[in-house]
Amino acid sequence: MAYANRAARAVVVMAAGVLVIAAAYAVGRAGTTGAGHEAAVAGYWLGEALIFAPPTALVLSAAEPGERSAAWLAVALAMATYLVKYLYSPVAFEFPTSSCTGAR
């Protein structure tokens, strides 16, 4: 049961990561430049760390996960990564493009 509680806390932290990324996307859509843009980029990477760190920490911890908790954690990770993609472009099926390649 203790692992289930830790898994639930991990899912809450992952949800917070998605929220941070959504805020970073909003700042980016506002067209900020300079320090605002840099803060949005930093917010995005902070959100990604919040999404991937909790499941990684639980998997690498000494405690054995139960099948149910591990399954829910896998579903939560998949859902969080999908939400990051969806929040990037909610009305069209698009993926971020690299500004270095000039593709848009």
SVG drawing of the C-alpha trace seen along z (x, -y; Angstrom):
<svg xmlns="http://www.w3.org/2000/svg" viewBox="-9 -40 29 47">
<polyline fill="none" stroke="black" stroke-width="0.4" points="0.0,0.0 2.9,-2.4 4.0,-2.0 0.5,-2.9 0.6,-6.1 4.0,-7.0 2.7,-6.2 -0.3,-8.5 2.0,-11.3 4.1,-10.7 1.0,-11.1 0.2,-14.4 3.7,-15.6 3.4,-14.5 0.2,-16.5 1.9,-19.5 4.6,-19.1 1.9,-19.1 0.5,-22.3 3.9,-24.0 4.3,-23.0 0.9,-24.4 1.9,-27.7 5.2,-27.7 3.2,-27.1 0.9,-30.0 3.8,-32.3 5.3,-31.2 2.0,-31.8 1.9,-35.3 5.0,-36.0 7.3,-37.1 10.9,-37.7 14.1,-38.0 13.8,-37.0 10.2,-36.0 11.1,-33.5 14.0,-32.1 11.6,-31.7 9.1,-29.8 11.9,-27.5 13.1,-26.9 9.5,-26.2 9.0,-23.7 12.1,-21.7 11.1,-22.0 7.8,-20.5 9.4,-17.7 11.6,-16.9 8.5,-16.9 6.8,-14.4 9.7,-12.0 11.5,-12.2 8.8,-10.6 8.2,-7.4 12.0,-7.1 12.6,-7.5 9.9,-4.9 11.3,-2.4 14.8,-2.9 13.8,-2.7 14.4,0.4 10.7,1.1 9.0,3.5 6.0,2.1 2.8,3.9 1.4,4.8 -1.6,2.4 0.6,-0.5 3.1,0.1 0.3,0.3 -1.3,-3.0 2.1,-4.7 2.7,-3.6 -0.7,-4.8 -0.1,-8.1 3.2,-8.6 1.7,-7.8 -1.2,-10.2 1.1,-13.0 3.3,-12.8 0.2,-12.8 -1.2,-15.8 2.1,-17.7 1.7,-17.0 -2.0,-17.9 -1.4,-21.2 1.1,-22.2 -1.5,-22.1 -5.0,-21.4 -6.8,-22.0 -4.4,-20.3 -2.3,-17.2 1.1,-18.9 4.4,-18.3 6.9,-21.0 9.4,-21.7 13.0,-22.7 13.7,-26.4 17.2,-25.4 16.1,-23.6 13.9,-26.5 11.0,-24.0 7.5,-25.1"/>
</svg>
